[in-house]
């Protein structure tokens, strides 16, 4: 349990620093992003362990927290609709945001127009939203999705309780000389 709490703290710190470095985020924006991540987990059953790295990749690519959240939401839909991992979808999305739109073709997205030219990133994300929009919410409403959300809520509760217990106990323990 202590290992998991330590891993959580490291992941949160890593994302916070990434948000600050890539997008110039302040502490309030970092806190709001953590709340957004928790809300996505409760609503869609996507774990923070999956979503933090995905969001970090997208913030690095876009240099914008709001745009990264929009792309992360689309990535969750594409992941749910395609069965591909959020990691692979967000990595392809990051590459596409950086100019390599053809990276999205591995996700089953047609990245060429009728003339055989590569479409813009904006057009590609529009197509993905048309094809996969709402898939994460639909998946979350299934029995498997409901069970995943319930498991996530229990895990988050254990993490929160463990953090509070460690904080409380660390105040009462005094080092011996």
Steps between C-alpha positions, in 0.01 A plus 500: 500500500784739583658424163173584322466825691857591418439421131188719509692790654776464239247488214321809632827690540617395154175618338506826698852576384410406143200734505713781636784443254299441183200727553613744768230370734477636852412307818128575462501360145688191617244445778213550254662247265524243781128557573425453130694173498307375804168600344585312178578193708171512688300566184679275251698247701836613361767474766719793594797273428385487136381857467791692656761378247256548211425854610869570554580392142224720362599805706856461378374490140245783522654724768140560612324329792145553369586372153681204654190418708282520188737265317521269803119477506503416130779248562286330766214477249728359229650254747157380611374481141804328351609279789849648478673616816476860611880507489515406131217736406647797689845430355358503148305815586818665628687413180212634292489824700871537424438465126505125439129456426566166332569357850122497544459252214611223739182574693285440194458869417511585131763774489478566125247697302349395164805636317734287714635797696551485875224680684560758772514411867179696555323299229633174643375581851163604353475164325599316818236688699235413238600134503579442867338786690322380813655151496665536842169605659318215325760251622471641854125423498549129430519250786875466445533878496298538819716238670817677384370831634408340834844336526663834420295680767602237758865529399487881518339480845776267619765738363340802668458318830856369486641846429310647794606219730864539404480878547336459841747232614802690373406790727490275808822312429809675624843388391725356766858608538 
